[in-house]
Amino acid sequence: MSPIKDVVAFAVQKYLEHYSTSEQSTLLDTDASLATEPAKDSMIGVLKNLQSLVNEEVVRQSTYLKRRRNQEHSRIYQLPQEVFVEIMLTATSLDLKITDAFTVMRVSKYWFDTVAQCPHIWSRLNVATRPQPGIMTMMRTLRGPVEVQCSGEPELGLDGSLAALSTLDPTRLRALVWQWSSRTEALHSFFQERNSNIVDLAVDRVATLSPQRQLDLSPDGVYLRHLDLRRVTLPWTSPRLSQLQTLSIEELHYEEPSIYGLYRILRSSPALRHIRIQHFNDANQEQLDASRPITEPIFLPELRSLHLDWVPSIIINTLVPLIRSPSCQYLEIRPQSRVPLDPWNFLQPLPSSEPLELEPSDTILDLIIGPINSQSTLDILVEHKKGNLSVSLSSLLRRRRNIWGDWDDDDTGISIKFFPSTVESLQNLFDGLISRLKAVRWKPQALDLSSSVSQGTLGTETVPALLCNFLLTFPTITRLDLALPASSTYCYALRLFEDGIPELTSFIMYHAYSGQEEWVNGIKAFLERRYPPRLQGDPSGGQTVSRLVKLYVPSEIVERLQQEWPATSLSMEDVLRDIEAIL
């Protein structure tokens, strides 16, 4: 008999010994005993009963083992309650609904007491929906800080919610996150008298016909910690704006802080981690007063992100050079334009950023190194337009969308434009970048280098030489995007780095405006010298650089190279690509 039959026969035999008569116990003595139909039917019944018994035993044993496992793990209930509370906080979402919390509390008295001690459940009260009596009872009992939220339109108004909220001790009202609309106007008057203890304030004034645009702050209140305002203003001379950790203001339109007000706030808030100022009205900004110079540095050792978008040039040019922050990881600066943007014209190009005159300086270079070093890619664009020389640096990584009322921002990277006034200033900018990035051991993976400087403006070779020198300083890159205005500048650049960048595997060259023949010859010479044909018996071909995997060039250059592929170790079919494929 096979092993499987042995097991079945043994099980059946044991079953018959315990659960059958003496006559049935001889059922398996001989194979002949199963020759008759009744004997077969009897055996089928035996096997079915045996299966049922086995299933019952499996359930019994698994239940026993689960009980033992739970008993062994029940020591979690012996932990101090404050430890169990932390476990619950880690295991539950910050967005846990209070109705779900009540369900958890019904498990046992111990769980009830534990959930009652989870502050994030009972410290957030959305007054847009009238709170249940049990919720207010819990909030009054726990005595912890309360964050008042008002998001969305209330169905029945705010009278009932504000009546319940007024039963709480005003000193517990520590945060307000409010979408100010016509149906939530009552919250304005409620908090005019109850904001002394507010430390976190986020207000977004959405659709409302009320002329009221300002939220007054009690002068004798505590310092604000996080401030996020959109289309709402404050008294910007308030002493409560002196210890901020987050400053986010957008589209105020009226009563915007002056440059002196911003300077005072920044100087008095050394713990600032995030600055986000967007869409300021240039007409509201006063000119600098010679009798009130702004020259003292702004020390922000904890600053992680600085975002100035559509901000008057006077603020950028005056305040940014004064900021000292070794820990900044995100820097985005876009000045306000004199040309208004049409919000419905998505094809409208971004207007010129003039009259920005942000000159590169040692302090600004120190500020931008952290954001550059946080990325493995960098785009550099050198332009000359309307007599102005500019250098744009950009490399942004947005991990997630910026959420209103969110005090943390994990974005990293940089977007800034400099306006060096002379060629010497341009050279100093590149020298300063190189020396600082070498000091922090920056190891980029990809560079995008572009120039739109016409020939004769700075000399044919000035800008390509600066870009190539920057490129050769960081040999770790594997991808290079190059955009130069003319074939002659391309040929010059190719000669400069043909022996460098040993790890390069992807090379992209964008359109040149003249000299197609010269460009083709330059590319052929570059490929022949950098990737010579393999010698017989030498699989490496004597090369000291990585093998080029992709070469992207414009379609007309592709056609010429297909006709005149150079003598090189590279296969044209494997390497050559039309740049249109990636645009």
C-alpha positions as CSV (number, residue, x, y, z in Angstrom):
1,M,0.0,0.0,0.0
2,S,1.1,3.6,-0.6
3,P,2.0,5.9,2.3
4,I,-1.3,7.8,1.8
5,K,-3.3,4.5,1.9
6,D,-1.4,3.5,5.1
7,V,-2.4,6.7,6.8
8,V,-6.1,6.4,5.7
9,A,-6.2,2.7,6.7
10,F,-4.7,3.5,10.2
11,A,-7.1,6.3,10.8
12,V,-10.1,4.2,9.7
13,Q,-8.9,1.3,11.9
14,K,-8.6,3.6,15.0
15,Y,-12.0,5.0,14.2
16,L,-13.6,1.6,14.0
17,E,-11.9,0.5,17.2
18,H,-13.5,3.4,19.2
19,Y,-16.8,4.2,17.3
20,S,-18.1,0.8,15.8
21,T,-19.3,-2.6,16.8
22,S,-17.0,-5.7,16.8
23,E,-18.5,-6.9,13.5
24,Q,-17.6,-3.6,11.8
25,S,-14.1,-3.5,13.3
26,T,-13.0,-6.3,10.9
27,L,-14.0,-4.2,7.9
28,L,-10.4,-3.7,6.8
29,D,-9.1,-7.2,7.5
30,T,-9.1,-8.1,3.8
31,D,-9.6,-6.2,0.6
32,A,-12.3,-8.8,-0.2
33,S,-14.4,-7.4,2.6
34,L,-15.1,-4.3,0.4
35,A,-16.3,-6.4,-2.6
36,T,-20.0,-6.0,-1.8
37,E,-21.9,-2.8,-2.3
38,P,-23.1,-2.6,1.3
39,A,-19.5,-2.8,2.5
40,K,-18.5,0.0,0.2
41,D,-21.4,2.2,1.4
42,S,-20.5,1.4,5.0
43,M,-16.8,2.5,4.3
44,I,-18.0,5.8,2.7
45,G,-20.0,6.5,5.8
46,V,-17.0,5.7,8.0
47,L,-14.8,8.1,6.0
48,K,-17.3,10.9,6.2
49,N,-17.6,10.6,9.9
50,L,-13.9,10.5,10.2
51,Q,-13.6,13.7,8.2
52,S,-16.1,15.4,10.4
53,L,-14.2,14.3,13.6
54,V,-11.0,15.6,12.1
55,N,-12.5,19.0,11.3
56,E,-13.9,19.2,14.8
57,E,-10.5,18.4,16.3
58,V,-8.8,21.0,14.1
59,V,-11.2,23.7,15.2
60,R,-10.8,22.7,18.9
61,Q,-7.0,22.7,18.7
62,S,-6.8,26.0,16.8
63,T,-9.2,27.6,19.2
64,Y,-7.0,26.4,22.1
65,L,-3.9,27.7,20.5
66,K,-5.4,31.1,19.7
67,R,-6.5,31.4,23.3
68,R,-3.1,30.5,24.5
69,R,-1.5,33.0,22.2
70,N,-3.9,35.7,23.4
71,Q,-3.2,34.8,27.0
72,E,0.6,35.1,26.3
73,H,0.1,38.5,24.7
74,S,-2.3,39.7,27.3
75,R,0.6,41.2,29.2
76,I,0.1,44.3,27.1
77,Y,-2.7,45.0,29.6
78,Q,-0.2,45.1,32.4
79,L,1.6,48.0,30.8
80,P,1.2,51.4,32.4
81,Q,-1.8,53.1,30.8
82,E,0.3,56.0,29.4
83,V,2.3,53.4,27.5
84,F,-0.8,51.8,26.1
85,V,-2.1,55.2,25.2
86,E,1.0,55.8,23.0
87,I,0.5,52.4,21.4
88,M,-3.1,53.4,20.6
89,L,-2.0,56.7,19.2
90,T,0.5,54.9,16.9
91,A,-2.0,52.3,15.8
92,T,-4.8,54.8,15.0
93,S,-5.0,57.4,12.3
94,L,-4.9,61.1,13.2
95,D,-8.1,61.3,11.2
96,L,-10.0,58.8,13.4
97,K,-13.6,59.8,13.6
98,I,-15.1,60.3,17.0
99,T,-17.9,57.8,16.1
100,D,-15.2,55.2,15.5
101,A,-13.6,56.1,18.8
102,F,-16.9,55.4,20.6
103,T,-16.9,51.9,19.0
104,V,-13.4,51.2,20.2
105,M,-14.4,52.3,23.7
106,R,-17.1,49.7,23.9
107,V,-14.5,46.8,23.8
108,S,-13.8,47.0,27.5
109,K,-13.5,49.4,30.4
110,Y,-9.7,49.4,30.0
111,W,-10.0,50.3,26.3
112,F,-12.6,53.0,27.3
113,D,-10.2,54.6,29.7
114,T,-7.3,54.3,27.2
115,V,-9.2,55.9,24.3
116,A,-10.3,58.7,26.6
117,Q,-6.7,59.6,27.1
118,C,-5.9,59.9,23.4
119,P,-5.7,63.7,22.9
120,H,-5.9,63.8,19.1
121,I,-9.4,62.3,19.3
122,W,-10.9,64.6,21.8
123,S,-8.9,67.8,21.0
124,R,-10.4,68.5,17.6
125,L,-13.9,69.9,17.3
126,N,-15.5,70.6,14.0
127,V,-18.2,73.2,14.6
128,A,-19.6,72.9,11.1
129,T,-21.5,69.8,12.4
130,R,-23.2,70.2,15.8
131,P,-21.3,68.1,18.3
132,Q,-23.0,65.2,20.0
133,P,-23.6,65.6,23.8
134,G,-21.3,62.7,24.6
135,I,-18.5,64.4,22.7
136,M,-18.9,67.6,24.6
137,T,-19.0,65.7,27.9
138,M,-15.7,64.0,27.1
139,M,-14.1,67.3,26.0
140,R,-15.2,69.1,29.2
141,T,-14.0,66.2,31.3
142,L,-10.5,65.8,29.8
143,R,-9.4,69.4,30.3
144,G,-6.8,69.3,27.5
145,P,-6.2,71.8,24.7
146,V,-8.8,72.1,22.0
147,E,-8.4,72.8,18.2
148,V,-11.5,74.3,16.7
149,Q,-12.1,73.4,13.1
150,C,-14.7,74.8,10.7
151,S,-14.4,73.3,7.3
152,G,-17.3,73.2,4.9
153,E,-20.8,74.8,5.1
154,P,-22.8,74.1,8.3
155,E,-26.2,72.7,7.6
156,L,-28.0,74.4,10.5
157,G,-25.8,77.3,11.2
158,L,-23.3,77.7,14.0
159,D,-25.5,78.7,16.9
160,G,-25.7,75.3,18.5
161,S,-22.0,74.5,18.0
162,L,-20.9,77.9,19.4
163,A,-23.2,77.5,22.4
164,A,-21.6,74.1,23.1
165,L,-18.1,75.6,22.5
166,S,-18.8,78.4,24.9
167,T,-19.1,75.9,27.8
168,L,-15.4,75.1,27.5
169,D,-12.8,77.1,29.4
170,P,-11.5,79.7,26.9
171,T,-7.9,79.0,28.0
172,R,-8.2,75.6,26.3
173,L,-8.9,77.0,22.9
174,R,-5.4,76.7,21.4
175,A,-5.9,76.4,17.7
176,L,-8.3,77.6,15.0
177,V,-8.5,76.1,11.5
178,W,-11.3,78.0,9.7
179,Q,-12.7,78.3,6.2
180,W,-14.3,81.7,6.5
181,S,-17.5,81.9,4.4
182,S,-20.8,83.7,4.6
183,R,-22.4,81.0,6.7
184,T,-19.6,80.9,9.2
185,E,-19.4,84.7,9.9
186,A,-20.5,84.0,13.5
187,L,-17.1,82.5,14.2
188,H,-15.4,85.8,13.6
189,S,-17.2,87.6,16.5
190,F,-16.9,84.5,18.7
191,F,-13.1,84.5,18.5
192,Q,-12.6,88.2,18.6
193,E,-13.0,87.8,22.4
194,R,-11.5,84.3,22.8
195,N,-8.2,84.3,20.9
196,S,-5.8,85.2,23.8
197,N,-4.6,81.5,24.0
198,I,-4.6,80.7,20.3
199,V,-1.2,79.5,19.2
200,D,-2.0,77.9,15.9
201,L,-4.1,80.0,13.5
202,A,-5.1,79.0,9.9
203,V,-7.9,81.1,8.2
204,D,-8.9,80.9,4.6
205,R,-11.5,83.6,3.6
206,V,-13.5,81.9,0.9
207,A,-16.8,83.1,-0.7
208,T,-18.3,85.7,1.6
209,L,-20.0,89.1,1.0
210,S,-18.8,90.5,4.3
211,P,-16.5,93.5,4.1
212,Q,-14.7,92.2,7.1
213,R,-11.2,91.0,6.2
214,Q,-9.2,91.3,9.4
215,L,-9.0,89.1,12.5
216,D,-7.9,91.2,15.5
217,L,-5.5,89.6,18.0
218,S,-5.8,90.2,21.7
219,P,-2.6,92.2,22.5
220,D,-2.1,90.4,25.8
221,G,-2.3,86.9,24.5
222,V,0.3,84.2,24.0
223,Y,2.8,84.1,21.1
224,L,1.5,82.5,17.9
225,R,3.3,79.4,16.8
226,H,1.9,78.6,13.4
227,L,0.2,81.2,11.2
228,D,-1.4,80.4,7.8
229,L,-3.6,83.2,6.3
230,R,-5.3,83.4,2.9
231,R,-7.2,86.5,2.0
232,V,-7.3,87.5,5.7
233,T,-5.1,90.0,7.4
234,L,-4.0,90.7,11.0
235,P,-2.6,93.7,12.9
236,W,1.0,93.1,11.8
237,T,2.5,95.1,14.6
238,S,1.1,92.7,17.2
239,P,3.7,91.5,19.7
240,R,2.2,88.0,19.4
241,L,4.0,87.6,16.0
242,S,7.4,87.4,17.6
243,Q,8.0,83.6,18.1
244,L,6.6,82.0,15.0
245,Q,7.6,78.6,13.7
246,T,5.5,78.8,10.5
247,L,4.7,82.0,8.5
248,S,2.4,81.4,5.5
249,I,0.5,84.3,4.0
250,E,-1.2,84.5,0.6
251,E,-3.4,86.9,-1.4
252,L,-4.0,89.3,1.5
253,H,-4.7,92.2,-0.9
254,Y,-5.5,94.6,2.0
255,E,-3.4,95.5,5.0
256,E,-0.4,93.6,3.9
257,P,2.7,93.7,6.2
258,S,5.3,96.2,5.0
259,I,8.8,95.3,4.4
260,Y,9.6,96.7,7.9
261,G,6.9,94.6,9.4
262,L,8.2,91.4,7.8
263,Y,11.7,92.2,8.8
264,R,10.6,92.7,12.4
265,I,8.7,89.4,12.4
266,L,11.6,87.4,10.9
267,R,14.2,88.9,13.2
268,S,12.1,88.1,16.3
269,S,11.3,84.5,15.3
270,P,14.5,82.6,15.3
271,A,12.6,79.3,15.5
272,L,11.0,79.7,12.1
273,R,11.0,76.5,10.1
274,H,8.8,77.4,7.1
275,I,8.2,80.7,5.4
276,R,5.7,80.9,2.5
277,I,4.7,84.3,1.1
278,Q,2.6,84.4,-2.0
279,H,0.9,86.9,-4.2
280,F,1.6,90.3,-2.7
281,N,0.4,93.6,-4.0
282,D,3.4,95.7,-5.1
283,A,1.4,98.9,-4.8
284,N,1.0,98.4,-1.0
285,Q,4.8,98.3,-0.4
286,E,6.5,101.4,0.8
287,Q,9.9,102.4,-0.4
288,L,12.9,102.0,1.9
289,D,13.5,104.9,4.2
290,A,17.2,105.9,4.4
291,S,16.7,106.8,8.0
292,R,15.5,103.3,8.8
293,P,18.1,101.0,7.1
294,I,17.5,97.3,7.0
295,T,20.9,95.8,7.4
296,E,21.1,93.5,10.4
297,P,21.2,89.8,9.5
298,I,18.2,87.5,10.1
299,F,19.4,84.4,11.9
300,L,17.0,81.4,11.3
301,P,19.0,78.3,12.3
302,E,15.9,76.0,12.1
303,L,14.6,77.2,8.7
304,R,13.7,74.3,6.4
305,S,11.9,76.0,3.5
306,L,11.7,79.5,2.1
307,H,9.0,80.1,-0.6
308,L,8.5,83.6,-2.0
309,D,6.2,83.5,-5.0
310,W,4.9,86.6,-6.8
311,V,6.4,88.9,-4.2
312,P,7.6,92.5,-4.8
313,S,11.3,92.8,-5.8
314,I,11.9,95.2,-2.9
315,I,11.2,92.4,-0.4
316,I,13.3,89.8,-2.2
317,N,16.3,92.1,-2.8
318,T,16.3,93.5,0.7
319,L,15.4,90.5,3.0
320,V,16.7,87.4,1.2
321,P,20.4,88.5,1.3
322,L,20.1,89.0,5.1
323,I,18.8,85.5,5.9
324,R,21.3,83.1,7.5
325,S,20.2,79.5,7.6
326,P,22.5,76.5,7.4
327,S,19.6,74.0,7.4
328,C,17.4,75.3,4.6
329,Q,16.4,72.4,2.2
330,Y,13.8,74.2,0.0
331,L,14.2,77.6,-1.7
332,E,11.8,78.9,-4.3
333,I,11.9,82.6,-5.2
334,R,9.7,84.1,-8.0
335,P,9.4,87.9,-8.1
336,Q,6.3,89.8,-9.0
337,S,5.9,91.0,-12.6
338,R,4.6,94.3,-13.8
339,V,2.5,92.3,-16.3
340,P,-0.7,90.9,-14.8
341,L,-1.4,87.2,-15.4
342,D,-4.7,86.1,-16.9
343,P,-5.8,83.1,-14.6
344,W,-7.9,81.6,-17.4
345,N,-5.2,81.8,-20.1
346,F,-3.3,78.6,-19.5
347,L,-1.1,79.1,-22.6
348,Q,0.0,82.6,-21.5
349,P,3.8,82.5,-21.0
350,L,5.2,83.6,-17.7
351,P,6.0,87.3,-17.8
352,S,9.4,88.8,-17.4
353,S,10.5,89.0,-13.8
354,E,12.0,92.4,-14.2
355,P,12.9,94.6,-12.4
356,L,14.5,92.0,-10.2
357,E,18.1,92.7,-9.5
358,L,19.1,89.9,-7.2
359,E,22.9,89.9,-7.4
360,P,24.8,86.8,-6.3
361,S,26.5,87.2,-3.0
362,D,28.3,85.1,-0.5
363,T,25.4,85.1,1.9
364,I,22.9,84.0,-0.8
365,L,25.2,81.3,-2.1
366,D,25.5,80.0,1.5
367,L,21.7,79.9,1.6
368,I,21.2,78.0,-1.6
369,I,23.7,75.3,-1.2
370,G,21.5,73.2,1.2
371,P,18.6,73.1,-1.3
372,I,20.9,72.2,-4.2
373,N,22.6,69.5,-2.1
374,S,19.3,68.0,-1.3
375,Q,18.8,67.0,-4.9
376,S,20.7,64.8,-7.3
377,T,19.8,66.9,-10.3
378,L,20.2,70.6,-11.3
379,D,19.1,72.8,-14.2
380,I,21.3,75.8,-15.0
381,L,20.1,78.4,-17.6
382,V,22.3,81.4,-18.6
383,E,20.3,84.0,-20.5
384,H,20.9,87.5,-22.0
385,K,17.7,89.4,-22.7
386,K,17.1,93.1,-23.1
387,G,20.5,93.8,-22.0
388,N,20.2,91.8,-18.7
389,L,22.3,88.8,-17.9
390,S,20.6,86.2,-15.8
391,V,21.4,82.7,-14.3
392,S,18.5,80.4,-13.3
393,L,19.0,77.5,-10.9
394,S,16.2,75.0,-10.5
395,S,15.7,71.5,-9.2
396,L,12.4,70.9,-7.3
397,L,11.1,67.8,-5.7
398,R,7.5,68.1,-4.4
399,R,6.7,65.1,-2.3
400,R,3.1,66.1,-1.8
401,R,0.8,69.0,-2.4
402,N,0.9,71.9,0.0
403,I,-2.1,71.4,2.3
404,W,-3.8,74.4,3.8
405,G,-3.4,74.4,7.6
406,D,-0.6,71.9,7.4
407,W,2.4,73.1,9.5
408,D,4.9,70.9,7.9
409,D,6.4,71.0,4.4
410,D,8.7,68.2,3.1
411,D,9.5,69.7,-0.2
412,T,13.2,70.0,-1.2
413,G,15.0,71.7,-4.0
414,I,15.6,75.1,-5.5
415,S,14.2,77.6,-8.0
416,I,15.9,81.0,-8.1
417,K,17.2,83.5,-10.7
418,F,20.2,85.7,-10.3
419,F,21.1,88.9,-12.3
420,P,24.9,89.3,-12.3
421,S,25.7,92.8,-13.5
422,T,29.1,91.9,-15.1
423,V,30.9,89.0,-16.6
424,E,33.1,89.0,-13.5
425,S,30.1,88.7,-11.3
426,L,28.9,85.8,-13.5
427,Q,32.3,84.0,-13.1
428,N,32.2,84.6,-9.3
429,L,28.8,83.0,-9.2
430,F,30.0,79.8,-10.8
431,D,33.2,79.8,-8.7
432,G,31.2,80.2,-5.5
433,L,28.8,77.5,-6.5
434,I,31.6,75.0,-7.3
435,S,33.6,75.7,-4.2
436,R,30.6,75.3,-1.9
437,L,29.2,72.2,-3.6
438,K,32.6,70.6,-3.5
439,A,32.8,71.3,0.2
440,V,29.6,69.5,0.9
441,R,30.6,66.6,-1.4
442,W,27.7,67.0,-3.7
443,K,27.3,64.0,-6.1
444,P,24.7,64.8,-8.8
445,Q,23.3,62.2,-11.1
446,A,22.0,64.5,-13.9
447,L,22.6,68.1,-15.1
448,D,20.7,70.2,-17.6
449,L,22.9,73.0,-18.9
450,S,21.4,75.7,-21.2
451,S,22.5,79.0,-22.7
452,S,20.6,81.5,-24.8
453,V,23.4,84.0,-24.9
454,S,24.0,85.2,-28.5
455,Q,27.4,85.1,-30.1
456,G,29.4,88.3,-29.5
457,T,27.5,89.3,-26.4
458,L,30.0,87.8,-23.9
459,G,32.3,86.1,-26.3
460,T,31.7,82.8,-28.1
461,E,33.4,80.7,-25.5
462,T,32.7,82.4,-22.1
463,V,29.4,80.8,-21.2
464,P,30.2,77.3,-22.6
465,A,33.5,77.3,-20.7
466,L,31.7,78.2,-17.4
467,L,29.1,75.5,-18.0
468,C,31.7,72.8,-18.9
469,N,33.9,73.7,-16.0
470,F,31.0,73.2,-13.7
471,L,30.2,69.9,-15.4
472,L,33.7,68.6,-15.2
473,T,33.9,69.4,-11.5
474,F,31.2,66.7,-10.7
475,P,32.1,63.6,-12.6
476,T,29.4,61.4,-11.0
477,I,26.7,62.4,-13.4
478,T,25.2,59.8,-15.7
479,R,22.9,62.0,-17.7
480,L,23.6,65.3,-19.4
481,D,21.1,67.6,-21.1
482,L,22.9,70.3,-23.2
483,A,21.2,73.2,-25.0
484,L,23.5,75.8,-26.7
485,P,22.6,78.4,-29.2
486,A,25.0,77.6,-32.1
487,S,27.0,74.7,-33.5
488,S,30.3,76.4,-32.8
489,T,29.5,76.5,-29.1
490,Y,28.5,72.9,-29.1
491,C,31.8,71.9,-30.8
492,Y,33.7,73.9,-28.3
493,A,31.9,72.3,-25.4
494,L,32.3,68.8,-26.8
495,R,36.1,69.3,-27.0
496,L,36.2,70.5,-23.4
497,F,34.6,67.4,-21.8
498,E,35.4,64.6,-24.2
499,D,37.8,63.0,-21.7
500,G,35.7,63.8,-18.6
501,I,32.4,62.6,-17.1
502,P,33.4,59.0,-17.0
503,E,30.0,57.7,-15.9
504,L,28.0,59.4,-18.7
505,T,25.5,57.0,-20.2
506,S,22.7,59.4,-21.5
507,F,23.5,62.5,-23.6
508,I,20.9,64.8,-24.9
509,M,21.6,67.8,-27.2
510,Y,18.9,70.2,-28.2
511,H,18.6,72.3,-31.4
512,A,21.3,74.7,-32.4
513,Y,20.2,77.7,-34.5
514,S,23.0,77.6,-37.1
515,G,25.9,75.6,-38.6
516,Q,24.4,72.1,-39.0
517,E,27.4,70.8,-40.9
518,E,29.8,72.0,-38.2
519,W,27.7,70.4,-35.5
520,V,27.6,67.0,-37.3
521,N,31.4,67.1,-37.7
522,G,31.8,68.0,-34.0
523,I,29.6,65.1,-32.8
524,K,31.5,62.7,-35.0
525,A,34.9,63.8,-33.7
526,F,33.6,63.6,-30.1
527,L,32.4,60.0,-30.6
528,E,35.5,58.9,-32.4
529,R,37.9,60.3,-29.7
530,R,35.8,59.3,-26.7
531,Y,34.6,55.8,-27.9
532,P,37.3,54.6,-30.3
533,P,36.9,51.3,-32.2
534,R,37.8,48.2,-30.2
535,L,41.2,46.7,-30.9
536,Q,41.3,43.0,-31.7
537,G,41.6,41.0,-28.5
538,D,40.7,44.0,-26.3
539,P,37.0,43.8,-25.3
540,S,37.1,47.2,-23.6
541,G,38.5,49.0,-26.6
542,G,41.0,50.8,-24.4
543,Q,38.1,53.0,-23.1
544,T,38.3,54.5,-19.6
545,V,34.7,55.8,-19.7
546,S,31.3,54.1,-19.4
547,R,29.7,53.0,-22.6
548,L,27.2,55.6,-23.9
549,V,23.7,54.0,-23.9
550,K,21.6,56.8,-25.5
551,L,22.5,59.8,-27.7
552,Y,19.5,62.1,-28.4
553,V,19.9,64.7,-31.1
554,P,17.4,66.6,-33.4
555,S,15.9,64.7,-36.4
556,E,18.0,66.4,-39.0
557,I,21.2,65.5,-37.2
558,V,20.0,61.9,-36.8
559,E,19.6,61.7,-40.6
560,R,23.1,63.1,-41.2
561,L,24.7,60.7,-38.6
562,Q,22.9,57.8,-40.1
563,Q,24.6,58.6,-43.4
564,E,28.0,59.3,-41.9
565,W,28.3,57.2,-38.7
566,P,31.8,57.7,-37.3
567,A,34.4,55.0,-36.7
568,T,33.5,54.2,-33.1
569,S,32.8,51.2,-30.8
570,L,29.2,52.3,-30.5
571,S,26.4,50.8,-32.5
572,M,24.4,53.4,-34.3
573,E,21.2,51.3,-34.0
574,D,21.6,50.9,-30.3
575,V,22.7,54.4,-29.4
576,L,21.3,57.0,-31.8
577,R,17.8,58.5,-31.0
578,D,15.6,61.3,-32.2
579,I,15.1,63.9,-29.5
580,E,11.5,64.2,-30.5
581,A,10.9,60.9,-28.8
582,I,11.4,62.5,-25.3
583,L,9.9,65.9,-25.9
